[in-house]
Amino acid sequence: MDTPILEMKSITKEFPGVKALDEVTFSVKKGEIHCLVGENGAGKSTLMKVLSGVHPYGSYSGEIYVEGELQKFNGIRDSERAGIAIIYQELALIPELSVYENIFLGNELTDGMVINANETIKQSIDILEKVGLRVNPETKIRDLGVGKQQLVEIAKALKKQVKILILDEPTAALNENDSDNLLKLILELKKQGVTSILISHKLREVLAIADTVTVLRDGKTICTLDASDGQLTEAVLIRNMVGRSIDNVFPKRKAHNIGKEALRLENWGAYSPSLGRDVLKDVNLNVHDGEIVGIAGLMGSGRTELAKSIFGNPDEYRLSGKIFVNGHEAKFSNPRDAIDARLAYVTEDRKRNGLILIQDVKQNITLANLEELTRVGVIDENEEIVVANRSKEDLNIKTPSIEQFLRNLSGGNQQKVSLAKWLFVKPGVMILDEPTRGIDVGAKYEIYTVMNALVEQGMSIIMISSELPEVLGMSDRVYVMSAGRIKGELSASEATQEKIMELAVDY
C-alpha cells in the first residue's frame, strides 16, 4: 500500500484574477482512502478537475504521474483511459433513462448497430451487486432516491475498470443512513483494490474512513497527515484548514429575550397534484422573535415542502389550514406576497433555485429587492454598488470584486451571497433550508455567527438541516417531521440525536 498510484507535482492553475492552485503537491498510495479537505475556495475541486482532465494539459503547470507514467490529459476520456473516474456532488445521470442505460451510457454493448439490451442488463446486475444496490436495472433513475442514484454513479465508474475513484462531497445531499451505507461501500471498494480520493467537509466522516488526509488552504498544500499515527483529530484538521483554532464549532449566543410570536401554522396541509398525494398533513408550529427553530427529519419527511408551502407556495400545492404572521392571518398567492410580508427563504439548492451564477455578486445581492433601488423606473447603480459592498463587508464575502461572476466563487461564499440577498429584503422571518450544505467548517462558523447576530437583533429563523449536530447546536427548539407530519417538539435542553431519530423514523 506504500506505492504511489498517483503523484501530482507543483500543480499551478490560474483563473482571471485568481491563483486557484499554487505549486500544489499531492501523492496518493495505491489501495488507500485519501481524503482531501480544506475551506471552500482552497482548491480541492480545481485540483481534482486538473487530475480528471476537465482542466486539460496546457491550462496548468506541473506534472501528473499515474503508476509512474507522466500523463497529459486533454479531456475526461483521457483520464478515464488511465483508470480515473470522478463523481461530482451534482450527479451526472439522465433521469428519464433506466439504471442500466445510465451505467453503459457512451459505452453501449452492441450486436452490430443494435444495442444488446439483454447482455447490458445482465452485466448491470453484476455491477450493481458490487455496490450493494438491489434494484431492477430497468428502473428509471427519476424513481430512485438520491442515495441510490449515488450508487448508480459509482457503478458507472466500476464499469470503466476504475483504479482511482474521486468522490467530490458524495454525502452532501444524503441522509445519515445513506451516508453510512456509502462510506461502508468505499471501505468495501478498498478491499477490492480501488483507490479512493474523497473530498468532504464532514470531518467526522473523514476521521472515520481516511487512511491519509491532505489539507489545502488558499490553493497551497498545507500538510499530509497519516491516520495511523493517532495524531489526526478534528481539532488538528480545523487548525490546518482555517489557519487558526475554533474552540467551539457552534458559537455561543449572547443572552437575549425571546419575543412575541412571529409566525404560526395551524392544521397546515399541502396536497401535490403532480405526486397525487399529501406532502404535508396537520402541521402545527410556531416561531418567535429572537428564536431559532430547527426542523429535523429524514429525507422525504416534508421539510422542504413545508418551507415552500409557507413561502408563497411556488410548487402550487393545494393548501389547507391557516398561517399567521405577527398574529394576523395571512394568505400568500406567490413568493412576492410572502416577501412583502417580510418572509425570506434561503433555498437548499442555491445553484439552481437561489442564485444566478452567470450574473455578478452585486446583481445577485440586490435581486430580491430591486424596488428599493429603483428611481423613476431605473435602477440606481451607484446605490446598488453601496448596498453590495456593505453586504460584502458585513458577511465577509471573499471575492476580488462585487462584479465577479458568482460562478467563480466558492460554495461558502455563494451561500453568503444568498444570505445577503435575503437580508436586503429586511425580513422578520427567515427560513434557512440546509444553510451549510457543502461548505467548510470555517464558512459554517461564519454563517452560524451571522445567524446568532440576526436573532439577537430580533429576527426569527426557521432552520431545516439534515445534520443533527447542527440542529442541536443552533436551535432553541426542534420540531421533528416524518411523512409530512410533525412527530414531536423538543426543547434545546431535552433534544438529543437519539430522541430526534426515534421521532424521525416512520414505523
LUMNURO-644086 format. One record per residue (C-alpha): x, y, z; residue in three letters. Coordinates in steps of 0.05 Angstrom, whole numbers, padded with zeros to 5 digits, always signed. Layout:
BEGIN
XYZALA...
This chain:
BEGIN
+00000+00000+00000MET+00062+00046+00002ASP+00069+00050-00074THR+00043+00117-00101PRO-00010+00105-00153ILE-00016+00180-00163LEU+00033+00238-00158GLU+00016+00310-00174MET+00077+00355-00172LYS+00079+00431-00168SER+00009+00439-00198ILE-00007+00513-00210THR-00073+00535-00241LYS-00096+00607-00251GLU-00163+00638-00270PHE-00171+00712-00287PRO-00152+00749-00223GLY-00146+00686-00181VAL-00090+00635-00170LYS-00132+00574-00152ALA-00073+00527-00143LEU-00003+00548-00124ASP+00052+00495-00130GLU+00007+00440-00101VAL+00039+00373-00089THR-00007+00314-00077PHE+00010+00240-00072SER-00036+00180-00062VAL-00015+00109-00044LYS-00043+00050-00081LYS-00104+00020-00048GLY-00115+00075+00004GLU-00173+00121+00021ILE-00143+00191+00016HIS-00185+00249+00039CYS-00175+00319+00012LEU-00200+00374+00058VAL-00198+00450+00063GLY-00242+00511+00064GLU-00286+00529+00005ASN-00241+00561-00046GLY-00179+00523-00021ALA-00171+00490-00089GLY-00195+00418-00076LYS-00245+00413-00133SER-00198+00450-00180THR-00142+00401-00165LEU-00188+00342-00180MET-00212+00375-00244LYS-00139+00381-00265VAL-00129+00307-00249LEU-00192+00285-00286SER-00177+00325-00349GLY-00233+00377-00341VAL-00176+00428-00340HIS-00133+00399-00396PRO-00058+00394-00402TYR-00030+00462-00420GLY-00081+00501-00379SER-00039+00489-00316TYR+00034+00479-00299SER+00063+00420-00263GLY+00064+00345-00274GLU+00017+00286-00263ILE+00041+00214-00256TYR-00005+00154-00253VAL+00031+00089-00235GLU+00096+00123-00251GLY+00077+00147-00321GLU+00073+00221-00339LEU+00003+00239-00360GLN-00021+00295-00407LYS-00097+00291-00403PHE-00133+00332-00456ASN-00202+00313-00431GLY-00243+00267-00386ILE-00238+00209-00435ARG-00162+00211-00429ASP-00164+00206-00353SER-00216+00151-00357GLU-00170+00110-00402ARG-00117+00117-00347ALA-00167+00088-00296GLY-00191+00153-00264ILE-00264+00167-00251ALA-00295+00228-00216ILE-00364+00233-00185ILE-00388+00303-00172TYR-00435+00329-00118GLN-00485+00344-00174GLU-00498+00275-00203LEU-00489+00266-00279ALA-00547+00218-00290LEU-00604+00223-00341ILE-00669+00217-00301PRO-00711+00192-00359GLU-00664+00134-00375LEU-00661+00069-00337SER-00607+00047-00289VAL-00573+00001-00339TYR-00576+00054-00395GLU-00541+00104-00349ASN-00488+00054-00328ILE-00469+00039-00401PHE-00482+00108-00430LEU-00428+00122-00481GLY-00402+00050-00475ASN-00462+00012-00501GLU-00458-00063-00515LEU-00480-00075-00587THR-00493-00130-00637ASP-00473-00094-00700GLY-00513-00030-00700MET-00564-00053-00647VAL-00556-00047-00572ILE-00557-00114-00538ASN-00605-00098-00481ALA-00606-00168-00451ASN-00530-00171-00443GLU-00528-00099-00418THR-00580-00115-00364ILE-00542-00178-00345LYS-00476-00142-00336GLN-00512-00085-00300SER-00538-00134-00248ILE-00466-00158-00235ASP-00441-00086-00227ILE-00498-00066-00183LEU-00484-00125-00138GLU-00414-00098-00127LYS-00442-00032-00100VAL-00495-00067-00059GLY-00553-00037-00098LEU-00611-00085-00108ARG-00658-00052-00157VAL-00687-00073-00224ASN-00637-00047-00276PRO-00696-00025-00318GLU-00719+00024-00264THR-00717+00097-00286LYS-00666+00140-00249ILE-00720+00190-00232ARG-00754+00136-00189ASP-00693+00126-00145LEU-00675+00165-00082GLY-00611+00207-00081VAL-00573+00154-00042GLY-00588+00100-00094LYS-00571+00148-00151GLN-00503+00159-00118GLN-00492+00084-00120LEU-00510+00082-00194VAL-00456+00135-00206GLU-00405+00091-00171ILE-00430+00031-00212ALA-00416+00072-00275LYS-00345+00083-00251ALA-00333+00010-00235LEU-00358-00010-00304LYS-00299+00031-00332LYS-00249-00011-00293GLN-00232+00047-00247VAL-00166+00048-00210LYS-00174+00116-00176ILE-00244+00137-00155LEU-00253+00211-00139ILE-00315+00229-00098LEU-00330+00303-00090ASP-00375+00314-00030GLU-00412+00248-00041PRO-00453+00251+00022THR-00473+00325+00019ALA-00544+00310-00004ALA-00552+00244+00033LEU-00587+00229+00099ASN-00548+00196+00155GLU-00567+00125+00136ASN-00549+00133+00062ASP-00484+00168+00082SER-00465+00110+00127ASP-00480+00060+00072ASN-00438+00099+00022LEU-00379+00102+00070LEU-00384+00026+00081LYS-00383+00017+00005LEU-00319+00059-00001ILE-00287+00014+00051LEU-00310-00048+00013GLU-00282-00020-00053LEU-00216-00011-00017LYS-00216-00086-00004LYS-00227-00096-00079GLN-00165-00055-00094GLY-00198+00011-00113VAL-00160+00073-00091THR-00208+00128-00069SER-00198+00204-00063ILE-00254+00234-00021LEU-00268+00308-00016ILE-00312+00323+00044SER-00329+00378+00092HIS-00357+00328+00142LYS-00296+00319+00186LEU-00327+00262+00226ARG-00333+00223+00162GLU-00261+00239+00145VAL-00237+00215+00212LEU-00279+00152+00207ALA-00255+00130+00138ILE-00188+00162+00119ALA-00120+00127+00115ASP-00088+00193+00097THR-00112+00266+00096VAL-00083+00323+00055THR-00103+00394+00075VAL-00105+00451+00024LEU-00110+00524+00043ARG-00111+00584-00005ASP-00090+00540-00063GLY-00029+00511-00027LYS-00013+00444+00004THR-00010+00455+00080ILE+00003+00384+00104CYS-00010+00310+00094THR-00029+00271+00156LEU-00028+00196+00168ASP-00088+00170+00206ALA-00050+00110+00234SER-00004+00151+00280ASP-00061+00174+00326GLY-00047+00248+00314GLN-00107+00260+00268LEU-00164+00295+00305THR-00219+00343+00287GLU-00183+00400+00322ALA-00119+00386+00283VAL-00157+00386+00217LEU-00194+00451+00233ILE-00130+00486+00254ARG-00095+00467+00189ASN-00156+00482+00146MET-00171+00552+00172VAL-00103+00572+00200GLY-00130+00581+00270ARG-00164+00542+00324SER-00240+00542+00330ILE-00255+00523+00402ASP-00329+00514+00392ASN-00359+00493+00325VAL-00424+00527+00345PHE-00410+00598+00371PRO-00443+00617+00436LYS-00503+00664+00431ARG-00510+00724+00476LYS-00567+00720+00526ALA-00629+00756+00498HIS-00704+00754+00507ASN-00748+00711+00462ILE-00802+00759+00438GLY-00873+00755+00411LYS-00898+00702+00363GLU-00874+00718+00292ALA-00905+00661+00252LEU-00954+00605+00267ARG-00984+00548+00227LEU-01050+00516+00247GLU-01070+00448+00217ASN-01028+00464+00156TRP-01032+00416+00099GLY-01008+00411+00027ALA-01031+00365-00029TYR-00986+00356-00090SER-01025+00346-00155PRO-00963+00322-00191SER-00949+00268-00139LEU-01023+00253-00126GLY-01015+00254-00050ARG-01009+00297+00011ASP-00939+00322+00025VAL-00959+00357+00090LEU-01014+00339+00140LYS-01040+00376+00201ASP-00976+00414+00215VAL-00977+00459+00276ASN-00916+00500+00294LEU-00894+00570+00313ASN-00832+00613+00318VAL-00819+00675+00360HIS-00777+00737+00351ASP-00705+00724+00371GLY-00712+00648+00364GLU-00680+00594+00321ILE-00728+00536+00310VAL-00697+00474+00279GLY-00735+00428+00233ILE-00706+00357+00232ALA-00727+00294+00196GLY-00704+00244+00145LEU-00702+00258+00070MET-00773+00258+00043GLY-00803+00276+00111SER-00833+00341+00082GLY-00784+00393+00109ARG-00771+00429+00043THR-00844+00422+00023GLU-00861+00457+00088LEU-00814+00515+00072ALA-00841+00524+00001LYS-00913+00520+00023SER-00901+00576+00073ILE-00861+00619+00024PHE-00916+00633-00026GLY-00926+00561-00050ASN-00884+00563-00114PRO-00898+00489-00127ASP-00973+00504-00128GLU-00995+00454-00075TYR-01067+00453-00054ARG-01061+00484+00015LEU-01105+00476+00076SER-01102+00505+00146GLY-01081+00574+00168LYS-01018+00615+00171ILE-01009+00675+00218PHE-00955+00728+00213VAL-00946+00773+00273ASN-01014+00750+00299GLY-01053+00764+00235HIS-01078+00711+00187GLU-01042+00715+00120ALA-01054+00685+00051LYS-00997+00684+00001PHE-01013+00673-00073SER-00939+00674-00092ASN-00870+00685-00064PRO-00875+00760-00075ARG-00934+00762-00026ASP-00890+00726+00025ALA-00832+00775+00014ILE-00880+00834+00023ASP-00900+00803+00090ALA-00825+00803+00108ARG-00812+00729+00099LEU-00749+00704+00065ALA-00728+00634+00041TYR-00656+00612+00030VAL-00665+00551-00013THR-00627+00485-00003GLU-00605+00486-00077ASP-00571+00554-00083ARG-00542+00539-00152LYS-00608+00522-00186ARG-00661+00560-00146ASN-00626+00612-00103GLY-00575+00648-00146LEU-00560+00667-00218ILE-00489+00642-00228LEU-00477+00678-00294ILE-00491+00746-00261GLN-00443+00782-00214ASP-00443+00786-00139VAL-00474+00855-00139LYS-00534+00835-00182GLN-00548+00773-00140ASN-00547+00811-00074ILE-00598+00862-00097THR-00641+00814-00138LEU-00699+00804-00089ALA-00709+00878-00072ASN-00695+00919-00135LEU-00754+00963-00118GLU-00714+00996-00063GLU-00661+01016-00113LEU-00707+01039-00169THR-00715+01112-00183ARG-00768+01131-00235VAL-00765+01061-00265GLY-00689+01059-00268VAL-00642+01022-00221ILE-00595+01069-00184ASP-00529+01033-00199GLU-00489+01075-00151ASN-00535+01056-00093GLU-00532+00983-00116GLU-00456+00985-00110ILE-00462+01015-00040VAL-00511+00960-00018VAL-00468+00904-00048ALA-00403+00930-00017ASN-00437+00936+00051ARG-00462+00864+00047SER-00393+00841+00025LYS-00362+00872+00087GLU-00417+00851+00135ASP-00416+00778+00114LEU-00342+00774+00098ASN-00356+00751+00026ILE-00289+00733-00004LYS-00289+00759-00076THR-00239+00802-00114PRO-00297+00848-00133SER-00372+00854-00126ILE-00371+00850-00202GLU-00341+00780-00201GLN-00387+00727-00233PHE-00419+00686-00179LEU-00400+00620-00213ARG-00327+00637-00197ASN-00339+00640-00122LEU-00332+00581-00074SER-00394+00547-00046GLY-00387+00580+00021GLY-00383+00649-00009ASN-00441+00634-00056GLN-00481+00617+00006GLN-00462+00682+00039LYS-00487+00719-00024VAL-00552+00680-00018SER-00559+00704+00054LEU-00541+00775+00034ALA-00595+00774-00020LYS-00649+00759+00031TRP-00622+00804+00085LEU-00630+00862+00037PHE-00705+00847+00039VAL-00702+00862+00114LYS-00743+00801+00134PRO-00775+00788+00201GLY-00776+00713+00190VAL-00721+00677+00152MET-00727+00604+00130ILE-00658+00572+00120LEU-00661+00505+00083ASP-00595+00467+00093GLU-00557+00533+00105PRO-00488+00500+00109THR-00494+00443+00059ARG-00430+00432+00022GLY-00389+00485+00056ILE-00328+00480+00101ASP-00323+00486+00176VAL-00295+00557+00174GLY-00351+00583+00130ALA-00402+00545+00173LYS-00376+00581+00234TYR-00384+00648+00200GLU-00456+00632+00179ILE-00473+00608+00249TYR-00445+00673+00276THR-00489+00713+00228VAL-00550+00672+00249MET-00536+00687+00322ASN-00528+00761+00308ALA-00594+00762+00270LEU-00635+00731+00326VAL-00601+00775+00377GLU-00629+00833+00336GLN-00699+00802+00340GLY-00705+00764+00275MET-00739+00695+00274SER-00704+00637+00240ILE-00732+00570+00218ILE-00673+00525+00202MET-00681+00460+00164ILE-00620+00415+00169SER-00601+00342+00156SER-00541+00349+00203GLU-00565+00332+00272LEU-00505+00364+00308PRO-00523+00429+00272GLU-00596+00424+00293VAL-00576+00411+00365LEU-00520+00463+00366GLY-00561+00521+00338MET-00634+00511+00356SER-00675+00538+00415ASP-00729+00487+00398ARG-00733+00429+00349VAL-00793+00403+00310TYR-00784+00333+00282VAL-00820+00314+00217MET-00838+00247+00188SER-00883+00230+00129ALA-00907+00302+00124GLY-00927+00309+00197ARG-00897+00339+00259ILE-00880+00279+00302LYS-00855+00317+00362GLY-00827+00382+00391GLU-00765+00383+00435LEU-00734+00440+00475SER-00659+00451+00467ALA-00647+00422+00536SER-00683+00356+00522GLU-00664+00346+00449ALA-00613+00291+00433THR-00594+00256+00368GLN-00627+00192+00395GLU-00693+00227+00412LYS-00695+00261+00344ILE-00682+00197+00306MET-00735+00160+00346GLU-00786+00212+00324LEU-00760+00217+00253ALA-00766+00143+00236VAL-00835+00128+00208ASP-00855+00059+00233TYR
